[in-house]
Every structure is written in structure tokens, then in C-alpha cells.
């Protein structure tokens, strides 16, 4: 019934464009031919012809209300990704994709981030765009090693520091060289040199990033990782008011699940990192990050799990807060996206989360409380709810809702009440 109400609000053209994409997804989902595994072939022509198609379609409805603007808006957006992955020839293989994002029947929302400050409407950062998406070559000829050159996603650990932000219709991608090696037992080494970013706003930015991560698994379902990266990007002034946000981060992370023998598993996460100025960055860039959390999950009760976490981004005397410019902004600090940039007074996020997977459903609920680490201002609270249903192995229906309530006025900034709802259908081939 909710879907029918949404469709009735579309124009005739918008309705046909949306239903056309959904229909293509449904038709493709019933195909019985699964993508073949990549195998070595004898010629470049065979590598192309014996490759596999790549297809993703994602229509999504968004409804946003912002009390500060006294506006409520909604829109349908569409993501279409089409590409090809070759078979492996002479230890090389390639992936090439194109992406088109569309905005259908937008009402009282701004999809252009550059005009957000001047717009009377809430921001929906899913602009209309046509571009290449993933486009890279891989070399697999070295033992236990993958070398990748080109435009690619980067997802490390829980995507706190590096992510493709796949929730947005335009994912964030990085241009450069990445190397993954698994020669040492239970150990993975990841290194990268990057020189360009395609942002979720479909804009391009030059950068210079080095990245190194070493992860070791001491036992099943447990991992310890040490990581570091350096960002030399003087022209990037989007995260803070500083003229040069170049910085480096060094950190250590531990995460895992431990079987108790009592019908439930114990979960834990512990992480700490330090951020400082680098390559001419402003000396005010000096802050710490830490997270500590744990919980339990009952595998026999539909994977029911509950956990409590606290995450802190400290402040340098109220002048600079720990920044994470390449994180998965949707996955952290609430789905209402009120903290895509850390306030100068820092951020402490304490939250309770519940999860379960009954049958083909995946259910998530989170309750957050946000406070400044410098001065203790109350930023506000947020409740997030998500229900996903796997219609097939390739087709996912998802309903998500975020409700943020601003805290006490008079802090670093006054956060307004915000409510966001999304309904999406995703097909992956």
C-alpha cells in the first residue's frame, strides 16, 4: 500500500521511468544463469568474450523533513550501473563500468551540494550524473597477491576511515594503485597510493594519499589491525574552516566474536587512533579517536543480537575535532547524517543497537545520544530503524527511517529536528 501511495505522487513520465528500471530488475532476477567463475583463458579475445556482465539497478524513494528550514520534500532517485568483468588472461583481468544516476519528480529538495547553503530546501546528496564507475586492471601473477590499478572502491575494516559510501546513489571511488598480500599465515597486508577521488556528489578532486594496513587473525572470527594513512590535500577546505586540512592518522583496532558454549556469542570492538597535521596541514589538527563496545548474539534466535557502544572524536581545545573525510557517513553517528563533519568541539556518540535475521528479513534498530567532548554540549538524540527483505538472492527491498531530535540550544551549533525515510529496491547481478 505504501508503494502505491508513492507511485501515485509521480508524474506519468516519472512513473514509467521508475517502473521501467524496476521491471528490468525483476526480469533479470529470474534468470537461471549464474555468473561464471573467473578462469584463465588463452587469448585476449577469450578474456573479453568469456567474461561476465555486471549490473546493478536501484530505484529509491526519499522523504526528508527539516525543522530548521520548515520544509518537507521527497524524490525518487535511480541508480543504474552496467559493466563487464573480463576473464583472466596472462594473469591480468579488468573491470569497466558506467553509472547513470537520475532524479525523478523531486519536490522541495536540493540535489546540488554546491547550492546547499543557498537553498531553502533540505539536501538530498544524490545528483543526476553519468560517469564511469569502477574502471581498473588487476594483476594476479604474484603469489598470494592482488595488484589493482585504476578507479576503484576502498572498504577497510568497518569502513570508519575508508569506504565507497555505497548507500549514496553515486559511490565514492579512488584512483590509484592498491596492493593486497596474504603471504603470511592469517595475515593481510594492504597498501595504496591514490591521486584522485570521485565524491558522492559526483565531483572530482585531486589528492595525494598513502595508506597502509596490516591485519592479523589470531583466532576464528577475531582480528587485530594496525593502520595508517596520510592525506596531502591543501585545497580541501570542506571538512573544517582551516585552509589546509592535510593530516595523517595512525591507529589500532581489535574486533571479534567469542563462542561461550552457553547458546550465545560474545562480541567486542576496541579501537584507538591519533590524528595530527601532515604535509603542511594546519597545526591545530591534533585529536584522538577511540571506540569501545560489546554485546551478545544468539545464533539460534534468528541471530538476535544486542550491543552497547561508545565512540569518541576528541577536540583540540574546541578548535578542531577529529575528522574522517572518507568514512561511510551513513554507517556512523546516525543515519540522519547530522555529523558528516565533526564539530570543532568534538563528538561523543553512545548508542544501543538491536539486530535480528528472521528468515529472509534483516531488522536493525539503533538509539544514539550525541554530546560534545569539549564543553559537554548536548547535540541531540536519534532513533534509526531498518527492515530489509531478500526477495531473491539478487533482489533486496529495504525500508529505513531516521529521526533526529536536536539537543539544548547554545552549544557549538543548534541542531534542528530532522526526519528521513527511504524505500529502495536493489538488484545486483
One Martini backbone bead per residue (centre of mass of N, CA, C, O) as a GRO file, in nm:
protein
  429
    1UNK     BB    1   0.057   0.062  -0.021
    2UNK     BB    2   0.296   0.258   0.002
    3UNK     BB    3   0.389   0.230  -0.293
    4UNK     BB    4   0.129   0.336  -0.425
    5UNK     BB    5   0.144   0.618  -0.302
    6UNK     BB    6   0.410   0.697  -0.431
    7UNK     BB    7   0.324   0.657  -0.733
    8UNK     BB    8   0.091   0.872  -0.733
    9UNK     BB    9   0.307   1.120  -0.708
   10UNK     BB   10   0.380   1.073  -0.993
   11UNK     BB   11   0.447   1.121  -1.291
   12UNK     BB   12   0.417   0.966  -1.584
   13UNK     BB   13   0.717   0.971  -1.659
   14UNK     BB   14   0.834   0.886  -1.383
   15UNK     BB   15   0.681   0.616  -1.363
   16UNK     BB   16   0.807   0.481  -1.616
   17UNK     BB   17   1.103   0.507  -1.535
   18UNK     BB   18   1.080   0.343  -1.275
   19UNK     BB   19   0.933   0.081  -1.379
   20UNK     BB   20   1.151   0.007  -1.582
   21UNK     BB   21   1.373  -0.058  -1.375
   22UNK     BB   22   1.215  -0.265  -1.209
   23UNK     BB   23   1.151  -0.459  -1.441
   24UNK     BB   24   1.443  -0.528  -1.510
   25UNK     BB   25   1.513  -0.649  -1.235
   26UNK     BB   26   1.295  -0.876  -1.235
   27UNK     BB   27   1.384  -1.015  -1.495
   28UNK     BB   28   1.682  -1.075  -1.410
   29UNK     BB   29   1.617  -1.244  -1.142
   30UNK     BB   30   1.503  -1.511  -1.312
   31UNK     BB   31   1.762  -1.593  -1.394
   32UNK     BB   32   1.955  -1.905  -1.417
   33UNK     BB   33   2.222  -1.758  -1.490
   34UNK     BB   34   2.523  -1.770  -1.359
   35UNK     BB   35   2.810  -1.646  -1.289
   36UNK     BB   36   3.113  -1.712  -1.384
   37UNK     BB   37   3.402  -1.813  -1.308
   38UNK     BB   38   3.718  -1.720  -1.304
   39UNK     BB   39   3.940  -1.797  -1.579
   40UNK     BB   40   4.180  -1.910  -1.765
   41UNK     BB   41   4.288  -1.791  -2.078
   42UNK     BB   42   4.435  -1.775  -2.423
   43UNK     BB   43   4.304  -1.484  -2.482
   44UNK     BB   44   4.189  -1.169  -2.516
   45UNK     BB   45   3.923  -1.242  -2.651
   46UNK     BB   46   3.838  -1.450  -2.434
   47UNK     BB   47   3.838  -1.257  -2.194
   48UNK     BB   48   3.590  -1.103  -2.300
   49UNK     BB   49   3.379  -1.330  -2.387
   50UNK     BB   50   3.428  -1.489  -2.086
   51UNK     BB   51   3.297  -1.301  -1.925
   52UNK     BB   52   3.104  -1.074  -1.710
   53UNK     BB   53   2.833  -0.923  -1.618
   54UNK     BB   54   2.731  -0.597  -1.483
   55UNK     BB   55   2.453  -0.529  -1.249
   56UNK     BB   56   2.274  -0.230  -1.128
   57UNK     BB   57   1.959  -0.157  -0.953
   58UNK     BB   58   1.827   0.161  -0.786
   59UNK     BB   59   1.543   0.244  -0.659
   60UNK     BB   60   1.445   0.554  -0.470
   61UNK     BB   61   1.281   0.674  -0.184
   62UNK     BB   62   1.259   1.014  -0.046
   63UNK     BB   63   1.203   1.153   0.289
   64UNK     BB   64   1.226   1.503   0.406
   65UNK     BB   65   1.262   1.666   0.731
   66UNK     BB   66   1.318   2.022   0.828
   67UNK     BB   67   1.286   2.242   1.086
   68UNK     BB   68   1.484   2.477   1.007
   69UNK     BB   69   1.329   2.506   0.711
   70UNK     BB   70   1.033   2.421   0.704
   71UNK     BB   71   1.068   2.136   0.535
   72UNK     BB   72   0.924   1.909   0.287
   73UNK     BB   73   1.057   1.631   0.098
   74UNK     BB   74   1.070   1.455  -0.228
   75UNK     BB   75   1.209   1.155  -0.404
   76UNK     BB   76   1.326   1.000  -0.694
   77UNK     BB   77   1.589   0.764  -0.738
   78UNK     BB   78   1.847   0.644  -0.975
   79UNK     BB   79   2.046   0.342  -1.022
   80UNK     BB   80   2.287   0.265  -1.292
   81UNK     BB   81   2.486  -0.033  -1.352
   82UNK     BB   82   2.724  -0.106  -1.619
   83UNK     BB   83   2.929  -0.403  -1.705
   84UNK     BB   84   3.268  -0.563  -1.721
   85UNK     BB   85   3.426  -0.882  -1.658
   86UNK     BB   86   3.696  -1.040  -1.715
   87UNK     BB   87   3.887  -1.270  -1.780
   88UNK     BB   88   4.186  -1.448  -1.735
   89UNK     BB   89   4.496  -1.311  -1.880
   90UNK     BB   90   4.807  -1.341  -1.800
   91UNK     BB   91   4.710  -1.240  -1.498
   92UNK     BB   92   4.477  -1.065  -1.622
   93UNK     BB   93   4.219  -0.819  -1.533
   94UNK     BB   94   3.896  -0.649  -1.588
   95UNK     BB   95   3.706  -0.342  -1.503
   96UNK     BB   96   3.398  -0.199  -1.650
   97UNK     BB   97   3.199   0.100  -1.582
   98UNK     BB   98   2.874   0.245  -1.576
   99UNK     BB   99   2.696   0.548  -1.463
  100UNK     BB  100   2.348   0.630  -1.370
  101UNK     BB  101   2.188   0.913  -1.234
  102UNK     BB  102   1.855   0.990  -1.113
  103UNK     BB  103   1.586   1.239  -1.101
  104UNK     BB  104   1.245   1.202  -0.979
  105UNK     BB  105   1.024   1.407  -0.878
  106UNK     BB  106   1.120   1.668  -0.729
  107UNK     BB  107   1.040   1.798  -0.388
  108UNK     BB  108   1.186   2.018  -0.184
  109UNK     BB  109   1.485   1.956  -0.300
  110UNK     BB  110   1.844   1.930  -0.287
  111UNK     BB  111   2.106   1.794  -0.522
  112UNK     BB  112   2.308   2.044  -0.480
  113UNK     BB  113   2.577   2.101  -0.284
  114UNK     BB  114   2.672   2.395  -0.382
  115UNK     BB  115   2.357   2.507  -0.300
  116UNK     BB  116   2.282   2.449  -0.002
  117UNK     BB  117   2.327   2.727   0.150
  118UNK     BB  118   2.102   2.867  -0.066
  119UNK     BB  119   1.885   2.669   0.010
  120UNK     BB  120   1.543   2.608   0.124
  121UNK     BB  121   1.628   2.306   0.111
  122UNK     BB  122   1.691   2.002   0.154
  123UNK     BB  123   1.938   1.757   0.133
  124UNK     BB  124   2.003   1.541  -0.163
  125UNK     BB  125   2.302   1.355  -0.230
  126UNK     BB  126   2.167   1.275  -0.554
  127UNK     BB  127   2.272   1.338  -0.840
  128UNK     BB  128   2.275   1.394  -1.167
  129UNK     BB  129   2.462   1.133  -1.353
  130UNK     BB  130   2.739   1.058  -1.587
  131UNK     BB  131   2.974   0.779  -1.559
  132UNK     BB  132   3.227   0.632  -1.452
  133UNK     BB  133   3.327   0.375  -1.258
  134UNK     BB  134   3.459   0.113  -1.250
  135UNK     BB  135   3.826   0.119  -1.357
  136UNK     BB  136   4.031  -0.170  -1.386
  137UNK     BB  137   4.343  -0.342  -1.324
  138UNK     BB  138   4.457  -0.679  -1.272
  139UNK     BB  139   4.719  -0.856  -1.088
  140UNK     BB  140   4.783  -1.235  -1.031
  141UNK     BB  141   5.107  -1.340  -1.054
  142UNK     BB  142   5.144  -1.324  -0.754
  143UNK     BB  143   5.179  -1.456  -0.461
  144UNK     BB  144   4.919  -1.373  -0.269
  145UNK     BB  145   4.838  -1.139  -0.493
  146UNK     BB  146   4.694  -0.803  -0.550
  147UNK     BB  147   4.688  -0.585  -0.832
  148UNK     BB  148   4.555  -0.241  -0.856
  149UNK     BB  149   4.455  -0.025  -1.138
  150UNK     BB  150   4.250   0.258  -1.071
  151UNK     BB  151   3.906   0.274  -1.042
  152UNK     BB  152   3.809   0.235  -0.692
  153UNK     BB  153   3.720   0.075  -0.417
  154UNK     BB  154   3.732   0.137  -0.049
  155UNK     BB  155   3.726  -0.120   0.219
  156UNK     BB  156   3.787  -0.084   0.567
  157UNK     BB  157   3.674  -0.276   0.772
  158UNK     BB  158   3.407  -0.067   0.893
  159UNK     BB  159   3.444   0.212   0.728
  160UNK     BB  160   3.556   0.461   0.901
  161UNK     BB  161   3.795   0.565   0.684
  162UNK     BB  162   3.717   0.362   0.433
  163UNK     BB  163   3.487   0.424   0.156
  164UNK     BB  164   3.206   0.415  -0.087
  165UNK     BB  165   2.927   0.496   0.009
  166UNK     BB  166   2.680   0.303  -0.105
  167UNK     BB  167   2.416   0.448  -0.022
  168UNK     BB  168   2.474   0.623  -0.228
  169UNK     BB  169   2.421   0.656  -0.563
  170UNK     BB  170   2.713   0.780  -0.555
  171UNK     BB  171   3.003   0.650  -0.529
  172UNK     BB  172   3.309   0.636  -0.378
  173UNK     BB  173   3.619   0.688  -0.555
  174UNK     BB  174   3.955   0.564  -0.638
  175UNK     BB  175   4.265   0.666  -0.768
  176UNK     BB  176   4.505   0.393  -0.821
  177UNK     BB  177   4.719   0.196  -0.610
  178UNK     BB  178   4.672  -0.152  -0.510
  179UNK     BB  179   4.773  -0.385  -0.240
  180UNK     BB  180   4.739  -0.743  -0.176
  181UNK     BB  181   4.862  -0.956   0.099
  182UNK     BB  182   4.879  -1.336   0.202
  183UNK     BB  183   5.154  -1.483   0.289
  184UNK     BB  184   5.095  -1.469   0.574
  185UNK     BB  185   4.967  -1.611   0.832
  186UNK     BB  186   4.668  -1.465   0.901
  187UNK     BB  187   4.755  -1.228   0.688
  188UNK     BB  188   4.708  -0.877   0.593
  189UNK     BB  189   4.825  -0.661   0.329
  190UNK     BB  190   4.768  -0.305   0.279
  191UNK     BB  191   4.822  -0.088  -0.011
  192UNK     BB  192   4.833   0.275  -0.105
  193UNK     BB  193   4.808   0.497  -0.402
  194UNK     BB  194   4.652   0.821  -0.436
  195UNK     BB  195   4.506   1.091  -0.681
  196UNK     BB  196   4.180   1.042  -0.679
  197UNK     BB  197   3.832   1.162  -0.642
  198UNK     BB  198   3.495   1.040  -0.626
  199UNK     BB  199   3.225   1.171  -0.513
  200UNK     BB  200   2.890   1.168  -0.401
  201UNK     BB  201   2.855   1.447  -0.584
  202UNK     BB  202   3.015   1.397  -0.863
  203UNK     BB  203   3.301   1.489  -0.792
  204UNK     BB  204   3.634   1.604  -0.849
  205UNK     BB  205   3.958   1.518  -0.681
  206UNK     BB  206   4.260   1.594  -0.593
  207UNK     BB  207   4.524   1.377  -0.454
  208UNK     BB  208   4.733   1.254  -0.164
  209UNK     BB  209   4.756   0.905  -0.080
  210UNK     BB  210   4.847   0.701   0.190
  211UNK     BB  211   4.826   0.334   0.263
  212UNK     BB  212   4.831   0.121   0.568
  213UNK     BB  213   4.758  -0.235   0.637
  214UNK     BB  214   4.758  -0.470   0.922
  215UNK     BB  215   4.621  -0.803   0.951
  216UNK     BB  216   4.527  -1.026   1.228
  217UNK     BB  217   4.425  -1.375   1.295
  218UNK     BB  218   4.423  -1.550   1.597
  219UNK     BB  219   4.116  -1.627   1.537
  220UNK     BB  220   3.814  -1.704   1.493
  221UNK     BB  221   3.645  -1.409   1.444
  222UNK     BB  222   3.932  -1.249   1.465
  223UNK     BB  223   4.089  -0.910   1.487
  224UNK     BB  224   4.400  -0.734   1.409
  225UNK     BB  225   4.471  -0.379   1.344
  226UNK     BB  226   4.705  -0.180   1.161
  227UNK     BB  227   4.710   0.179   1.080
  228UNK     BB  228   4.777   0.414   0.800
  229UNK     BB  229   4.753   0.767   0.692
  230UNK     BB  230   4.799   1.013   0.421
  231UNK     BB  231   4.696   1.361   0.366
  232UNK     BB  232   4.752   1.566   0.062
  233UNK     BB  233   4.509   1.847   0.067
  234UNK     BB  234   4.500   2.178   0.067
  235UNK     BB  235   4.217   2.245  -0.093
  236UNK     BB  236   4.067   2.112   0.149
  237UNK     BB  237   3.777   2.297   0.306
  238UNK     BB  238   3.514   2.111   0.394
  239UNK     BB  239   3.561   2.006   0.701
  240UNK     BB  240   3.676   2.293   0.768
  241UNK     BB  241   3.810   2.625   0.835
  242UNK     BB  242   4.064   2.541   0.721
  243UNK     BB  243   4.310   2.573   0.471
  244UNK     BB  244   4.463   2.297   0.583
  245UNK     BB  245   4.372   1.934   0.603
  246UNK     BB  246   4.628   1.795   0.633
  247UNK     BB  247   4.680   1.444   0.731
  248UNK     BB  248   4.735   1.194   0.990
  249UNK     BB  249   4.687   0.834   1.068
  250UNK     BB  250   4.701   0.630   1.368
  251UNK     BB  251   4.608   0.275   1.432
  252UNK     BB  252   4.403   0.047   1.645
  253UNK     BB  253   4.233  -0.280   1.599
  254UNK     BB  254   3.963  -0.473   1.764
  255UNK     BB  255   3.777  -0.778   1.665
  256UNK     BB  256   3.490  -0.994   1.773
  257UNK     BB  257   3.397  -1.344   1.834
  258UNK     BB  258   3.279  -1.546   2.118
  259UNK     BB  259   3.238  -1.859   2.223
  260UNK     BB  260   3.058  -1.985   2.519
  261UNK     BB  261   2.844  -2.245   2.532
  262UNK     BB  262   2.544  -2.078   2.609
  263UNK     BB  263   2.403  -1.984   2.317
  264UNK     BB  264   2.620  -1.750   2.296
  265UNK     BB  265   2.786  -1.461   2.169
  266UNK     BB  266   3.065  -1.259   2.205
  267UNK     BB  267   3.118  -0.909   2.162
  268UNK     BB  268   3.390  -0.696   2.021
  269UNK     BB  269   3.526  -0.348   2.041
  270UNK     BB  270   3.853  -0.190   1.970
  271UNK     BB  271   3.968   0.159   1.935
  272UNK     BB  272   4.259   0.360   1.822
  273UNK     BB  273   4.349   0.712   1.738
  274UNK     BB  274   4.568   0.946   1.562
  275UNK     BB  275   4.564   1.300   1.478
  276UNK     BB  276   4.767   1.497   1.245
  277UNK     BB  277   4.959   1.702   1.103
  278UNK     BB  278   5.037   1.725   0.738
  279UNK     BB  279   5.188   1.858   0.479
  280UNK     BB  280   5.101   2.160   0.595
  281UNK     BB  281   4.911   2.143   0.804
  282UNK     BB  282   4.735   2.250   1.049
  283UNK     BB  283   4.830   2.266   1.385
  284UNK     BB  284   4.532   2.206   1.498
  285UNK     BB  285   4.581   1.915   1.404
  286UNK     BB  286   4.477   1.750   1.708
  287UNK     BB  287   4.356   1.416   1.767
  288UNK     BB  288   4.125   1.171   1.895
  289UNK     BB  289   4.033   0.813   1.884
  290UNK     BB  290   3.752   0.610   2.015
  291UNK     BB  291   3.641   0.262   2.073
  292UNK     BB  292   3.379   0.092   2.275
  293UNK     BB  293   3.242  -0.249   2.263
  294UNK     BB  294   2.944  -0.469   2.320
  295UNK     BB  295   2.798  -0.813   2.313
  296UNK     BB  296   2.521  -1.022   2.200
  297UNK     BB  297   2.447  -1.346   2.033
  298UNK     BB  298   2.170  -1.554   1.904
  299UNK     BB  299   2.171  -1.786   1.662
  300UNK     BB  300   1.885  -1.944   1.738
  301UNK     BB  301   1.744  -1.634   1.743
  302UNK     BB  302   1.773  -1.506   1.459
  303UNK     BB  303   2.037  -1.345   1.541
  304UNK     BB  304   2.010  -1.211   1.805
  305UNK     BB  305   2.119  -0.872   1.894
  306UNK     BB  306   2.316  -0.694   2.150
  307UNK     BB  307   2.456  -0.354   2.192
  308UNK     BB  308   2.725  -0.143   2.325
  309UNK     BB  309   2.844   0.194   2.242
  310UNK     BB  310   3.150   0.401   2.223
  311UNK     BB  311   3.232   0.716   2.059
  312UNK     BB  312   3.536   0.922   2.012
  313UNK     BB  313   3.591   1.271   1.915
  314UNK     BB  314   3.815   1.481   1.971
  315UNK     BB  315   3.938   1.799   2.096
  316UNK     BB  316   4.124   2.106   2.028
  317UNK     BB  317   4.003   2.324   2.234
  318UNK     BB  318   3.747   2.377   2.029
  319UNK     BB  319   3.897   2.392   1.717
  320UNK     BB  320   3.922   2.066   1.671
  321UNK     BB  321   3.795   1.779   1.506
  322UNK     BB  322   3.789   1.467   1.436
  323UNK     BB  323   3.842   1.341   1.108
  324UNK     BB  324   3.634   1.150   0.840
  325UNK     BB  325   3.624   1.191   0.498
  326UNK     BB  326   3.612   0.849   0.406
  327UNK     BB  327   3.364   0.752   0.520
  328UNK     BB  328   3.066   0.597   0.621
  329UNK     BB  329   2.825   0.818   0.686
  330UNK     BB  330   2.578   0.619   0.733
  331UNK     BB  331   2.714   0.414   0.960
  332UNK     BB  332   2.760   0.683   1.136
  333UNK     BB  333   2.610   0.889   1.360
  334UNK     BB  334   2.368   0.837   1.206
  335UNK     BB  335   2.127   0.851   0.936
  336UNK     BB  336   2.073   1.175   0.926
  337UNK     BB  337   2.347   1.329   0.879
  338UNK     BB  338   2.471   1.544   1.119
  339UNK     BB  339   2.800   1.415   1.111
  340UNK     BB  340   2.997   1.453   0.850
  341UNK     BB  341   3.112   1.670   1.047
  342UNK     BB  342   3.314   1.750   1.294
  343UNK     BB  343   3.303   1.932   1.546
  344UNK     BB  344   3.527   2.133   1.716
  345UNK     BB  345   3.401   1.996   1.999
  346UNK     BB  346   3.330   1.730   1.911
  347UNK     BB  347   3.238   1.363   1.960
  348UNK     BB  348   2.983   1.176   2.142
  349UNK     BB  349   2.878   0.831   2.093
  350UNK     BB  350   2.592   0.669   2.230
  351UNK     BB  351   2.481   0.318   2.174
  352UNK     BB  352   2.198   0.116   2.089
  353UNK     BB  353   2.168  -0.224   1.951
  354UNK     BB  354   1.952  -0.411   1.723
  355UNK     BB  355   1.938  -0.757   1.593
  356UNK     BB  356   1.788  -0.947   1.310
  357UNK     BB  357   1.722  -1.283   1.117
  358UNK     BB  358   1.424  -1.357   0.997
  359UNK     BB  359   1.490  -1.519   0.751
  360UNK     BB  360   1.466  -1.273   0.494
  361UNK     BB  361   1.515  -1.088   0.726
  362UNK     BB  362   1.645  -0.753   0.832
  363UNK     BB  363   1.692  -0.614   1.160
  364UNK     BB  364   1.719  -0.263   1.279
  365UNK     BB  365   1.823  -0.087   1.587
  366UNK     BB  366   1.892   0.261   1.695
  367UNK     BB  367   2.029   0.450   1.984
  368UNK     BB  368   2.127   0.791   2.020
  369UNK     BB  369   2.389   0.998   2.187
  370UNK     BB  370   2.495   1.344   2.167
  371UNK     BB  371   2.823   1.487   2.251
  372UNK     BB  372   3.047   1.702   2.356
  373UNK     BB  373   3.391   1.688   2.446
  374UNK     BB  374   3.381   2.011   2.451
  375UNK     BB  375   3.166   2.127   2.714
  376UNK     BB  376   2.904   1.917   2.690
  377UNK     BB  377   2.713   1.945   2.471
  378UNK     BB  378   2.387   1.887   2.351
  379UNK     BB  379   2.300   1.763   2.040
  380UNK     BB  380   2.136   1.475   2.071
  381UNK     BB  381   1.897   1.246   1.922
  382UNK     BB  382   1.855   0.900   1.784
  383UNK     BB  383   1.642   0.706   1.559
  384UNK     BB  384   1.689   0.379   1.405
  385UNK     BB  385   1.533   0.205   1.119
  386UNK     BB  386   1.539  -0.139   0.975
  387UNK     BB  387   1.403  -0.316   0.678
  388UNK     BB  388   1.487  -0.625   0.518
  389UNK     BB  389   1.417  -0.801   0.197
  390UNK     BB  390   1.486  -1.111   0.041
  391UNK     BB  391   1.348  -1.200  -0.250
  392UNK     BB  392   1.634  -1.270  -0.350
  393UNK     BB  393   1.969  -1.306  -0.406
  394UNK     BB  394   1.941  -1.013  -0.591
  395UNK     BB  395   1.680  -0.899  -0.427
  396UNK     BB  396   1.620  -0.585  -0.247
  397UNK     BB  397   1.417  -0.474   0.023
  398UNK     BB  398   1.408  -0.133   0.172
  399UNK     BB  399   1.344   0.012   0.502
  400UNK     BB  400   1.407   0.352   0.626
  401UNK     BB  401   1.460   0.529   0.952
  402UNK     BB  402   1.513   0.875   1.069
  403UNK     BB  403   1.529   1.039   1.408
  404UNK     BB  404   1.611   1.370   1.489
  405UNK     BB  405   1.690   1.538   1.808
  406UNK     BB  406   1.765   1.823   1.924
  407UNK     BB  407   1.928   1.989   2.151
  408UNK     BB  408   2.057   2.222   2.334
  409UNK     BB  409   2.091   2.533   2.312
  410UNK     BB  410   2.428   2.699   2.284
  411UNK     BB  411   2.631   2.568   2.131
  412UNK     BB  412   2.812   2.533   1.857
  413UNK     BB  413   2.527   2.431   1.757
  414UNK     BB  414   2.204   2.411   1.617
  415UNK     BB  415   2.009   2.133   1.611
  416UNK     BB  416   1.776   2.004   1.410
  417UNK     BB  417   1.504   1.856   1.331
  418UNK     BB  418   1.506   1.521   1.173
  419UNK     BB  419   1.350   1.342   0.890
  420UNK     BB  420   1.406   1.008   0.744
  421UNK     BB  421   1.302   0.828   0.438
  422UNK     BB  422   1.346   0.495   0.287
  423UNK     BB  423   1.284   0.334  -0.040
  424UNK     BB  424   1.424   0.025  -0.170
  425UNK     BB  425   1.551  -0.134  -0.481
  426UNK     BB  426   1.785  -0.408  -0.528
  427UNK     BB  427   1.993  -0.505  -0.806
  428UNK     BB  428   2.225  -0.788  -0.843
  429UNK     BB  429   2.481  -0.932  -1.093
   0.00000   0.00000   0.00000
